[in-house]
Amino acid sequence: MAVILDGNALAKEVKTRVKAEIDTAGISPGLAVVIVGDNVASRVYVNAKKKDCAQCGIRSEEFALPADAGEEALLALVDKLNSRPDIHGILVQLPLPAGYSEDKVIQAINPEKDVDAFHLLNVGKIMNGDYTFLPCTPAGVMEMLAHYGIEPAGKHCVVVGRSNIVGKPQAMLLLHKHATVTICHSRTPDLGAITRQADILVAAVGKIGLITADMVKPGAVVIDVAINRADDGKLYGDVDFAAVEPIASHITPVPGGVGPMTRAILMQNTLTAARKLRVTSH
């Protein structure tokens, strides 16, 4: 039976640590959360992030724009938040409605307030290992591996998915930890032949049941990043959990695995931004 990697418990530890550091440092980090339109999933995420902020002692301000507000209005809001000294982190909830350039909006955020670490400057820093922030989901995965004593060095890590938000930075962080990394994607022939080689397998595609038992090496660590809502209303990952769990040495559940860690790292990034901006403003 696999060890279940408990993201809820670890996220609670991270948030407790963030709150203690905020209390000790005597600072008041401010996070601006921008939501455009009425995407139901986005609203759920935003509400959860506000709750996390309250638990950590971070001031959160929500800025809700209607879907038809227009890109110029959104860019003007981002510009205004960039110049506010009491706002240390800016998060624009994705996806944006049709008609908005997500890339243009992300690049408009001050890199020092880019707590999602999506700005090209922050992406570049991740490449050379000299970073201030890390994207929340890949950083959450690395935190889980470290907490459970899973060492990537010398291991073959296979990342399924090549998104800019998870797949690519995840591969880079594992590489920084001296793993041998293979990235797979929709054009990869015979996916199972490669995933079966993985000592650590990270699934980040967004396709229910993509990773089946015959695609996993016995004793592998299986990290399921995806959160997919099925027609029955329940949440599932990319991994067939029931079938894979008896084979793996460690596995993350969905929900309750990587998801809570993503939000906890956002709190950590907001604290980091507040510390850095406080130093540069003095």
N, C-alpha and C positions, 0 to 999 in steps of 0.2 A: 504493500500500500504506500502510495506517495505521501510525502510531507506536503500538507496544504500551506501555501504561502499566504498568510493572512494579511491582506492589505489594510483592512479596517484597523486592526490592532497597531500595525506599524505606523499608519497615518496618524493615529491618535498620539503616538510617541513623538512623531515629528512636530505635530502642532503644539504639543505640550512644551517641547524644547524651544520652538519659536516664541511662544508666549513668555516663557521664562527669560529669554534673551531680550525681548522687547521691554519687559518689566525692569530688568537689570540695567539696560542701556538708557532707560528713560526717554525713549523716542516714540513718536506717534506716526507709524507708517500709514500712508494713504493709498488706497487702490481704487482707481476709476474703472468701472466695468461698463462698457458700451454695448448695448444690444439694439439691433436694427430689425424691425418687423416683429412678427408674432410666431416665430418657429417654436413649437411646443418643446422640443428637446432642448433648444437653447435656453428657454425660460427655466426649465428644470435645472440645468447646469448653473445658470446665473444665481438662482435662489440658493443652491447648495454652496456656491462660492461665498455668497454673502454670510451664510451661516458659519462657514469656516473662518471668515474674517472676524466675526463676533467672538468666536471661541479663542482666537489668537490675540485679540486686542488690536486688530488692524481696522482702521477706519475705512469702510467701503462706501463709495458713492456710485449709484447707478444712473446712467444716462440712457434713456430709452428714446429711440427715434422711430417714427413710423416707416414702414417699408418704402414709401414713396418720398421720403425726405430728400433723397438725392445724394450723389457722391460728394458734391461740393459742400453740402451742409455737414456731412460726416467728417470730411477733411478739415473743415473749419473748427469743428468740435475737438478733433485730435490736436490741432494746432493750439487751441486754447488750453487744453489739458497739459500739453508739453510745457507751457510757460507758467503753470501754477506750481509754486514751490511746495505746497502742502500735498501735492499728488506725486507719489514716488513710483507708482506702477500704473501702466495703462494696458487694459486688456480689451480688445475688440472681439466680441464673441462671434465665432465663425460657425456655420457658413453665413455669408451675407446674402441678402436677396438678389435676384437677377438684376443686372444693370450696374452693379458695383464691382470695381476691380479690387479684389482682396489684396493683391500684391501691392497696388498703389497705396492702399490704406495702411498696410503693415509697414511699408517703407516710410510712411509719413510720421510714424511714432518715433520719438526720441529714443535712440538705441539704449540709453541709460535707464529708460523707463519701460523698456520692452521686456516685461516679465515673462512673456511666452517664449522669448528668444527666437523669434521668427525673422527679425530684421536681418538683412544681408550681412551687416557688420558683425552681428552676433553669430550668425551661421559660419562666417569665415573664421571667427575666433575658435569655434568648436573644432574646425578642421585642424588648426595647428595646436590645439590643446591649451590655449591661453585665454580662458573664457571667464566672464563674470557670471553669466546666467547659462543654464542649460534648459532646453525644451522640457516641459514638465513631465511628460510621459516617459521618454527615455531615461531621464534622471531618476524618476520614480522606480523604474525597473532596476537601475544600477544600485539604488539604495536598498531595494529588496534583496538583491543578490548578496550585497555586502552584509546585510543584517543576518541572513541565514547561512553565512560562511561559504557561499558558493563563489569560487575563484575562477574568473574567466581565463586567466593566464594559461597559455598552452592548450586551451580547449578549442574545439571546432564549434563555432557559433554560427547558426544559420538563422538569418532574419528573412521572414517571408513578408514582403511588402517594401515598397521603395518610396513612400511618401516623404515629402520634405519635413513633415511634422513629426513622424515617428521613425519610419524605416531607415532613412539615410542617417539621421543623427544617432539612432540606436547602434547602427553598424560602426559608426565612428567612435562612439564611447567604448564599445567592446574592444575595438582595435587599440584604443589608448590603454586598455587594461591587458594588452598583449595576447588577445585572442586571435585565432585565425578565423576570419569572417567571410561568409558567403552570403550574398544577397540574392534572393529569388523573387520572381514577380510573375505577372500574367503570361509572359512570353517564355517562361522557363519550361523546357521540355522535361517530362518525367520528374515532376516536383518531388515525389516520394523518394526517388533514388537519392536525392540530395538531402532531404530532411532526415532520412534514416542515418545519415552520417553525423548528425548534430549531437554534440554533448549538451549544448544549450540551444534550445529552439525557441525563437520568438516569432509569434504569429501576429501580424498587424495588417490584415487585409480588409476585413469587414464582410466576411462571407461565412455564414453559419455552417459549422461542421466541415470546414475545409480540411482540417487536419484530422485524419482518422487513425485508428490504432496501428494499422500496418505501415504508417508513415513515420513512426516514432521508434527510435532505438531504445531497447530496454535500459532503464537507468538514466535516461536523459532528463534534464531539467526543462520543463515546458512552461513558457511564459505566454499567456494569452492576453494580448493588449486590446483586442476588439471588444466592442459592446454593440451587439446587434439586437434590435427589438423585432421579435417574430410576430406573425399574425395572431398568435395566442396572447400577445401583450407581454410575454416574458422576455427577459434579457438572456442572450446567449453569446458566447464568444466564437472565435474561429475554430476552436478545438472541440472535438467530440469528447467532452470531459469524462462522461461515464465509461467510455471505452478506453481512453488514454490513461486515466488515473491509475489503474492497476499496473501499468507498464512503466510509468515515469518514476523517477526518484523524488522529484519535487514538481508541483504544479500550482498554478494560480487559478482560483475559481472566478467565475463571472456570474453575477457581480461579486464585489468584495475582494477583488485581487488588485490589479493595477489601477483601476479607476480612482479609489480613494487616495492612492499615492500621488496621482497626477495633481489633485487639488491640494494636497499637503505641500508638494514641492512649489506650487504657485505661492503659497504663504511664505515659504522659505525665500523664494526669489524676491518677493515684495520687501521682506526684511532686508535682504542683501542690497536692494536698490536704495532703500531708505538710509542705510548705513553709508553707502557710497556717495549718495547725493548730499548727505549731511556733511561728510568730510570735504567734498569739493566746494560746498557753499560757504565754508568757514574760512 
